[in-house]
Amino acid sequence: MFIDKIRIYVKAGNGGNGVVSFRREKYVAKGGPDGGDGGNGGNIVFRIDEGSNTLLAFRYHRKFVAENGSDGAGQKFHGANGEDTVILVPRGTLIRDAESNKIIHDMSGDEDFILCHGGRGGWGNRHFATPTRQVPRFAKSGLPGEEREIILELKMIADVGLAGLPSAGKSSLLAALSSARPKIADYHFTTLEPNLGVVSTGGETGFVMADIPGLIEGASEGAGLGHAFLRHIERCRMLVQVVDISGQEGRPPVEDFETISAELEKFSPELAARPRIVAANKADLLVNGEEEFPMIPELSEECAALEARAKECGYEVVYISASQKTGLKRLVDRIAAMLRELPPVLVYETELTPEEMEDDLPSADDVVITRGDDASFRVEGPWIDALVGRVNFNDRESLMYFERSLSKYGIIDKLREAGCEEGDEVWIDDISFEFVN
């Protein structure tokens, strides 16, 4: 079974709680607070699985929860961090937000991607000791881990995509050019799932070719099998349109060419505009099995019409016989030459802005600002905890997003109303800032 789109739920681990504890040892009077911090929750991490080309593993497993961080302990013992949950997906998988359907990340590179960060562990009471508050009897709870529902959508990564009507010979061509072994038979819709093959161009060079189930008229509107799998050639740098020129199906080749071109245009004008070669297959049936096919346009008016129409669209026609493996070298050479001039395989950028990532934050109305005994200001509340948990303070853009959020949601105005002035110290979680008015 081939599955290329599925919805799952993921949740990072919660942070462990800080602990309230005091040092109690023989001969140590008034040892003071020694409560340890809670451990951080585990992350939800996506990783490429090179041996997989389907999302079948998610058919019965659609909920992934990372391990929570452990609570802290006395003697300043830090709680254990939660283990990350690593989710393996095929290369080319898109991670989409389930609600907006926007792309979060494209799993096309080799790097792991952290989708949900685990909650930070809470502080033990030792962090809250001051010269005027020497016996703090409170600690901080751990923050909850991020969670979301997502859609995994597989778009296979290939340099060349094969498109054509059923029984045009796409699977035979892929089998003749690569080590792939797709199912081949003399009836329509033999191919029920996409297939990938690596085509060698000599030495250690080559390209990846994708074969999808045959298209029929109306495929762009859901007819047949092809529409469900057209996404797998959306990344392709170029297309090879396979056309049966033998006349066995009782249709002129130019009609088949126009049918597929129209369906590609309806599905995606961008895909239809990709560079293309027309592979005129089953040419051996017109020339009694000769090795080369130089005279076919002169022997067949229908082939001449196909070649004229293809050239009108700017496409080259290459005559081949996939079953007899003739004419294939010229086809591979032409594909390789075109690929050298084309940009790399499409990689999708994220469509979510940092502001859109704020949608699952708690309400900023519950933020509380207090003034400590040392005249510093402390900003507290679930909203600020959740915001801090998703900011990387070592990254300039992430820090700018943090500053914009404080201003956008009125935290800066609340600090002014609380009496915060230029140069005052402000604490947000365990981070200290100097207030700039």
N, C-alpha and C positions, 0 to 999 in steps of 0.2 A: 504494500500500500504506500502511496506517495502523498505526503501531507506537506503543504508549503505555506499554510497560513493558520495561525492558531492564537487564541487569547489565553493569557495566564496572569496570575496574581503573584507579586513578589513583595517581600517585606524584609528589611534589614533588622538586625538584632537591636534590642534596647540596651542602653548603657546601664551598668550596674550602679547601685546606690552607694554613696559615701556613707561612712559609719561614724557614729559618735562613740569615742573611746578615750580613756585617760590612762596615762602611764602609771602603773602600780607595781613597784618593785621594792624589795627590801632595801633599806638604807637610802631610798630615793624619795625625798619628801616633795610633795606637790609636783609630780612629774610633768603635769601639763597635758594638753590634748594630743593624742597620737592616732586619731582616726584616719584610716587609709582611704584612698579614692577608689571608686568603682571602675571596673574595666570597661573598655569601649565595646559596643555591640559589633557583631560581624557585618561585613558588607555583602551586597548582592553583586557578584562579579560575572560578567559574560566573557567567554573565551572561545576562540575558534577551534572547532574539532575538524581537523583535516580529513578524517576518515568518514565523514558524514555528508550526505547530500539531500537530506529530508528532515522534516520536523516530527517524524513519527514518534520519537522518544517522548514528546509532550502530549501524546494522545490520551494517556491515562494519568499523567502527572502534571497538574496545572497550578499547583500552589507551592511556592518556594519561600521558606522562612529561614533566615540566618540565625545563628546562635546568639543568645543574649550575653552581655558581659556579666561577670560575677561581681557580687558586692565586695566592698573593701573590708578590711579587718583591722583590729588593733595593731599596735606597734608599727604603724605607718605602712602596713601591708597593702599593696595595690591589688585589686581584684583582677582576675584573669580576663584578657580580652576574648570576646566571642570569635569563633571560627567563621571565616568567610564562607558563604555558599557560592560555589562556582558552577555556573550554568553553561554547558557546552552547546554551541550552535554551529551549523554549517557556515562556511565562508560565504558572504553575500547576504546574510540575514539582516533585514531592517528591523529595528526596534521602534515601534510607534506607540504614541500615547493612545490608550483605548478610547478616551472621551473625544479628543479632537482629531485623532487619526494623523497627527503631525509626526514627522520623523524625529526621534530623539537621537539615534545613533545608527550608523551604518557599519556593521561588522565585516569590513572588507580588509582592514589592515591586520597586522600581527599582534598588536597591543591588546591587553585586556581592557575592558571597559567597566567601570564601577557605575552601575545604574542607581543604586540606593545605598547611601552611606549609613553605617551603623550609628546609633546614638552615642553621644559622649558620656563617659562615666561621671557620676556626681562626685563632688568634693567631700572629703572627710572633714571632721570638725577642726582639725589642726590648721586648716587654711583660714579659719574665721577668728583666730586668736589675735587680739590687738592689745596694746598696753592698757587700754581701759576695759577690754572684754577678755579676760584671761581664762575664763571657763566657759567657752561656747558649748551649749548643750544641743546643738542642732547641726545637721549635715545636709548636703544637697542630694536630691534624687537624680538618678540617671535620666538622660533624655531619650525619648522614644526614637526608634529607627525609622527611616523613611520607608514609605510603602506606596505602591501604585499598581494599577492594572494596565497591562501593556498588550500589544499585538505583535507577534513575531511573524514577519513576512519574508519568505525566501525569494530572492532574485538572484539566480545563479550568475556567477561571474564567468563570462566567456568573451573572447575577442570577436568571434564570428558566429552569427546565428543563422540557422537553416530555416527557411520558410517555404511552404508549398502546400499544394492540395494533397489529400490522402493518396497514397500509392504513387507519388511522384518520384520516389526513390531517395528520400532524405536519409532514412536509416541505412540504406545500402551504401550511400555515399559516406556517411560517418564511419561505417564499418570498414569500408575500403581504404579510408585515409588514416584511421587510427586503430588503437587496440580495443576500442569500445565494442561491445557485442550486443547492440540493441536487437530486439525481436524483429525478424524480417519474415513476411509472409505475403501471399498474393491475394490479400483482401484488405479493404479499407480499415483505417483506425487500428492498425497493428500496434502502433506506438501509443501507449496509454500514459506515459510519464516522460518528462524531459530526460535527455541523456547527454553526457559530456564526454568528449574525447580529445586527446592531445595529438595534434598533427605535427609531425616532424618536418622541418624544412632543411635538414642537413646539419650535422654536427650536434651541438647542444641547443640549437634554436628551434623554435616551433611556436604554435599558437593553440588556443583552446577553442573548440567548436561545439556548439550546442544545437541539439536536435529536439524540436518540440512536436507534440501531436499535430497531425495535419489540420490545416485550416479549411473551412468551407465557407460558402457565401452566407453571410449573417453571423460569422464568428464574433465580430466585434460587438454584437448584441447578445451574445451568449449561446449561439447555435453551435452544435458539435462540441469538440473537446478543446479546440485550440485557444479559445478566449481565456479559459482558466489558466493557461500556461504561457500566454504571450508576455507576461511580466518577466519571464526568464530570459528573454532576448532584449529587454529594454536597456540593459547595460552594454550590449554588444557594440563594438566599434564599427562594424559593418555587417551587411546581410548578404547571404548567398540565396537567391531565390531559385529553387529547383523546379523546373518545368518539364513535364513529360511531353516529348515531341513525337512519340511513336504513333499517336492517333488511336491507341488501344481503347481509350476511354470515350472515343467518339466526339471529342471536342477539339477545336483548333487551339494550338498552343498559345496564341495571342489572347484568347479568351481566358485561359487559366492565368496568364500573366496579369491581366486586368483585374481579375477577381481577387487575387492575393494583394495586389497593390491597393485596391479599394479598401479591403479589410484592414490593412496596416494603417492606412490613412485615417480610417474611422476610429481605430483603437488609440493611435497616438501619432499625430502629424510629425512630431519630432523623430519618432522611430522610423516612420516612412521616409523621412528625408535623409536617413543615413546612407553613406556610400553603399553601392550594391553591385553585385555581379550576377548575371543570369546564367545559371548552369542548365543548359539544354540537355536533359538526360535521355537515356535510351536511344542515343543516336545510332548505335550499332544495328538497330532494327531497320534503319533506313538505307544502310549502305552494305548490307550483307556481311557484317562482322569485320569490316576493314579496320586497320589499326588507327588511321587518322580520318578526320572528317572535314576536309577542306571544301568539298563540293556540295555540302548539304543545302545551303541557301539556294543554289541553282537547281538542285534536284527537287526541292519541295517549296511550293509557293507559300504554304502555311508557315514554314520556317523562315522564309524570306520576310513575310509579314511580321513575325515575331522579332526578327533582328532589326527591322526598320523601326518598329515601335520602341524597342529597348534603346536604340541609339537616339531616338527622339527624346527619351527621358534621361539620356546621358549615361546609360548602363552598357557595359560590354557583355557580349554573349560568348560563352565558352561551351563548345560541344563536348559532351562526355558520355561515357557508359560506365555507371557505377558497378554494374554486375560484371562487366568484362574488364574493369579497371583500366580503361583506355581514356586518354585525354586528361587524366587526373594530374599529371605533372604540370601541365600548362595552367590548370586551374589553381593548384597550390602556389605556383610561382606568381601568378597574378594577385592572389590574395596576400601573399607575403609582401609583395611590392607595395600594395595599397596600405597595409598595416604599418609599414615603416613611415608613412607620411601622416598617419592619423594620430590624434591625441590618445592618451591612455584610457583604460576602462573607466566608465563613469562611477564616481563615488559620491553618494548623497550627503549633503551637509545637513546639520540639525536644523529643524524648522521651529524649535521652541526658543523663545527669548528668555533671558533670566527673569523678566517680570512675569512671564507665563508660568514659570516654575514656582512662583509664590502662591499660586492658587490654593495649594493645600496647606498653607500656613494658618495657624489659629488667628483669632481676631487680635489686632493691635490695640483695641480699646482696653484690654485688660492689663496692659503694661503699667507697672507701678514704679515710681521713682522715689527713692528715699535718700535722706542725707545722714551719713554716718557720723560717728563721734569725732573722726579725724577731718571733718568738713568736706569729705569727698562725696560724690553722688553715685548711687548704685541703681542701675536699670534692671528690673526683673520682671519675669512673666513668661508664660508658655510661648508667646509669639517671638520674643527676643531669643529664647533658648533655641527654638526651631530655626530661626534665621542664622544664628551663630553656628549651628551645627552643619550648615551647608556652605559656609564661607571658608575659602582657603586664604588666610591672611598673609601668606607669602606670595600670592599672585596679585598683580596690580589691578587687573580687570575685575577680579573677584572682590577686591577691597573697594573698588569704585562702586560696584553693585551694592555692597553693604552700606556705603555712605548714602547712596541714592535712596535706598529703602528706609533708612532712618529719617531722611528728610521727607520722603513721599508719604510715610504713614504717621507723620506728626510727632515723632519721638524728639526731634530737635526742639520743636516748639514746646513740648512738655517739660524739657529740661530748662528752658528759659523761664517758663511759668513757675518752676520749682525754685528759682533763684540762682540757677547756674550762670556763672559769668565767665568772661574770657580768662583762660588760664586755669580754671578749676579742674580738678581731677575727676574723671568719670569712669566708673567700673561697669563693664558689660560682661557678664559671665566672669571669666578669669583674666580678662584683658583690660588694661588701663589705658585711657585716652586723656589727652589734654583738650579741654573744650575750646573750640575756636568759634567765636561768634560771627 
